[in-house]
Amino acid sequence: MPYDEDLAARVRRVMARRKNAAEKKMFGGVGFLLGGHMCVGVWKQFLIVRVGPDGYEGALRETFVRKFDITGRAMTGWVMVDPGGLETDDTLRRWIRQATAFVSSLPPKT
């Protein structure tokens, strides 16, 4: 199944406002990087969000959120948000803000 182009377009509109943002095809979907660090992505119909280790457990307690596991091994610090959790642009922006806050705390890529 290809990734959700409509969701990718919504993410693209939000990420386009950020400096040092880039888009890259990856893992059968599309990833959005900030300063060279993977931030959010779209895989199938899911939004993939890098929440970091401190935001991980809290994010998993939210409705429509599950572990990011597409290979049989969950990636700690990353979550998948089902389409039901992305119905409004405000909710999408909130997830992207959480991811960009974490990624902005990382050391610059060299």
Secondary structure, DSSP 4 states (H G I P E B T S, - for coil): ----HHHHHHHHHHHTTSTTEEEEEETTEEEEEETTEEEEEEETTEEEEE-HHHHHHHHHTSTTEEE--SSSS--TTEEEE-GGGGSSHHHHHHHHHHHHHHHHTSPPP-
